[in-house]
Amino acid sequence: MTRRLTDAPGAAPGAVRLVCNPAFAPFSLWRHGRAAGLVPDALRASLAVAGMGCEFVPLNLEAMASAVADGRVHGWACLAHTPAREREMAFSRPLATTAAGLFTHRDRPSAAALPARIATPAAGPLMPLVHRRFPAAHVTAVRDYGDALAAVRGGAVDAAALNWHVTRNLLPDWPEIVPLAGAARFGHIPLAAAFPAGRAAAILACLDRGLEALQRDGRLRALHVRWLGTEANGREPGGA
């Protein structure tokens, strides 16, 4: 029988268990059998302020929701905080702010003409962002980042709309793909830990107090610089 984790009012458990995407670098990745990246580092440090430990369970996106629903974990280490998700989830203070970007084949000349065909994952926050930013484009829903980049490489679409930071980490494995020249990043995507609404109030309160302490003493900024080359406001040094 699956052991259900509980969060009794006013009592914090010894260790918080969170599902973590092991292929979402630089925000989360798996290194030497352990979760690494901006998100795990920030969550460990934040919960340590309250004397709490943190355990990460590596799962793909499809398996995360069921692990939370059946009580194997308390919540998600990192999700895009969107208004639609607020109906069912409670979010921590932001861990980072990211954005979407367009990625195309290296032989495409420029962004002088906006792409007419765009691929983006069906799940997550990118699809509505793409429809708002490029209303005239034909948008193809795909399963994941690999499928979107493969569609660009094969010529099925002109560009892929994907998370800017994550995709830049993937590009060494996709030498034909480059950021679309002249196309700015778009969308404001706050990333935060998330819990089922009403199920982890004590944990969330401890986490938020820890994140506030990290922001106040500069440790959160240092983690952004380490993993993103950015400050805690999500801007690249010297950038807009």
C-alpha positions in Angstrom: 0.0 0.0 0.0 1.3 3.5 -0.8 2.4 5.5 2.2 0.6 8.8 2.3 2.5 11.8 3.4 0.6 14.2 5.6 1.1 17.8 6.7 -0.6 18.3 10.0 -1.6 21.9 10.9 1.3 23.6 12.7 3.7 20.6 12.3 6.4 20.4 9.7 7.7 17.0 8.6 11.3 16.1 8.9 11.8 16.0 5.1 9.7 17.4 2.3 9.4 15.1 -0.7 9.0 16.8 -4.1 8.8 15.6 -7.7 11.6 17.0 -9.8 12.1 17.1 -13.6 15.6 15.5 -14.1 15.8 17.0 -17.6 15.1 20.7 -17.1 18.6 22.2 -16.7 19.6 24.7 -15.5 16.6 24.7 -13.2 16.7 21.0 -12.4 18.8 18.1 -13.5 20.2 14.8 -12.1 23.9 14.6 -11.4 25.7 11.7 -9.8 22.4 10.3 -8.5 21.4 13.6 -6.9 19.1 16.5 -7.9 21.1 19.6 -8.9 20.3 22.9 -10.5 18.9 26.3 -9.3 15.6 24.8 -8.0 17.0 22.0 -5.8 19.7 24.3 -4.5 17.2 27.0 -3.6 14.7 24.6 -2.0 17.3 22.8 0.1 18.7 26.1 1.4 15.2 27.6 2.0 13.9 24.6 4.0 17.1 24.4 5.9 16.3 27.8 7.4 13.4 26.0 9.2 15.5 23.0 10.1 13.7 20.8 7.4 15.2 18.4 4.9 14.2 18.0 1.3 14.1 14.9 -0.9 13.6 15.0 -4.6 12.0 12.2 -6.7 12.9 12.3 -10.4 9.9 11.8 -12.6 8.9 12.9 -16.1 6.0 15.3 -16.5 3.4 12.6 -17.2 4.1 10.8 -13.9 4.4 13.8 -11.7 0.6 14.5 -11.2 -0.2 10.9 -10.1 2.7 10.9 -7.6 1.3 14.0 -6.0 -2.3 12.8 -6.1 -1.6 9.5 -4.4 0.5 11.0 -1.7 3.9 9.7 -2.6 5.2 13.2 -2.5 4.1 16.5 -1.0 4.2 18.5 -4.3 6.2 19.8 -7.3 9.7 21.2 -6.9 9.1 23.6 -9.8 6.1 24.5 -12.0 5.2 27.6 -14.0 3.0 29.7 -11.8 0.0 30.5 -14.0 -3.5 31.8 -13.1 -5.1 28.6 -14.4 -3.1 26.5 -12.0 -4.1 28.7 -9.0 -7.5 27.0 -8.9 -5.9 23.7 -7.8 -2.5 24.6 -6.5 -0.8 26.8 -3.9 2.5 28.3 -5.0 5.6 29.3 -3.1 7.4 32.7 -3.6 9.1 32.6 -7.0 12.3 30.7 -7.3 13.1 32.2 -10.7 11.6 34.1 -13.6 12.1 32.8 -17.1 10.8 33.4 -20.6 10.0 31.7 -23.9 12.1 32.0 -27.0 12.0 31.1 -30.7 14.5 28.5 -32.0 14.9 27.8 -35.7 17.2 26.0 -38.2 20.6 27.7 -38.6 20.0 28.1 -42.4 16.9 30.3 -41.8 18.0 33.8 -42.8 16.6 36.1 -40.0 13.5 37.1 -38.1 12.6 39.8 -40.6 9.5 37.7 -41.4 7.9 36.1 -38.3 7.6 32.3 -38.5 4.4 31.1 -40.0 4.6 27.6 -38.5 5.5 27.1 -34.8 5.8 24.0 -32.7 5.4 24.1 -28.9 4.6 21.5 -26.2 0.9 21.0 -25.6 1.3 20.9 -21.9 2.5 23.8 -19.8 2.4 27.6 -20.1 3.9 28.0 -23.6 0.9 27.2 -25.8 -1.2 30.2 -24.6 1.8 32.5 -24.7 2.5 31.6 -28.4 -1.1 32.1 -29.4 -1.1 35.6 -27.9 2.2 36.6 -29.3 1.8 35.1 -32.8 -1.9 35.1 -33.5 -1.4 34.6 -37.3 0.9 31.6 -36.9 -0.1 28.0 -37.4 0.8 26.4 -34.0 1.5 22.7 -33.8 1.2 21.0 -30.4 3.9 18.5 -29.7 4.7 16.2 -26.8 8.0 17.6 -25.6 11.0 19.7 -26.4 12.7 17.0 -28.4 9.7 16.7 -30.7 9.6 20.5 -31.2 13.3 20.7 -32.1 13.0 17.6 -34.4 10.1 19.3 -36.2 12.4 22.4 -36.8 15.3 20.2 -38.0 13.0 18.2 -40.3 11.4 21.3 -41.8 7.9 20.6 -40.6 7.8 24.0 -38.8 9.7 27.3 -39.1 10.5 27.6 -35.4 10.0 26.0 -32.0 8.7 28.1 -29.1 10.4 26.8 -25.9 11.7 27.9 -22.6 14.7 30.1 -23.3 17.1 28.9 -20.5 16.3 25.2 -20.9 16.6 25.2 -24.7 19.9 27.0 -24.7 21.2 24.1 -22.5 20.0 21.6 -25.1 21.5 23.3 -28.2 24.9 21.5 -28.0 23.0 18.3 -28.8 21.1 20.0 -31.7 23.8 21.7 -33.8 21.3 22.6 -36.6 19.2 24.7 -34.2 19.9 28.3 -33.2 17.9 31.1 -31.5 16.0 33.0 -34.1 18.1 36.0 -35.0 16.5 39.3 -34.0 13.6 37.6 -32.2 13.4 38.8 -28.5 12.4 36.5 -25.7 8.8 36.8 -24.8 6.4 36.0 -21.9 7.0 36.3 -18.2 7.1 32.9 -16.6 7.6 32.7 -12.8 8.7 29.3 -11.6 7.8 28.2 -8.1 7.3 25.2 -5.9 3.7 24.0 -5.9 1.4 22.0 -3.7 -2.2 20.8 -3.9 -4.4 23.5 -2.6 -5.1 23.1 1.1 -2.7 20.1 1.6 0.7 21.6 2.6 0.1 24.9 4.3 2.7 24.4 7.0 5.4 23.4 4.5 4.6 26.3 2.2 4.8 28.8 5.1 8.2 27.4 6.1 9.4 27.5 2.5 8.3 31.0 1.9 10.0 32.3 5.1 13.2 30.5 3.9 13.0 32.0 0.4 12.5 35.5 1.9 15.6 35.0 4.1 17.7 33.8 1.0 16.6 36.9 -0.9 17.4 39.2 1.9 20.9 37.9 2.5 21.8 37.6 -1.1 22.0 33.8 -1.4 19.2 33.5 -3.9 20.9 36.1 -6.1 24.1 34.1 -5.9 22.3 30.9 -7.0 20.8 32.8 -10.0 24.2 34.0 -11.0 25.7 30.5 -10.6 23.1 28.6 -12.6 21.6 31.3 -15.0 24.2 34.0 -15.2 21.3 36.2 -14.1 20.3 38.1 -11.0 17.2 37.2 -9.0 15.1 39.5 -11.2 15.7 37.2 -14.1 17.7 39.8 -16.1 21.0 39.0 -17.6 23.9 41.2 -16.4 23.8 44.3 -18.6 20.6 43.1 -20.3 17.1 44.5 -20.5 
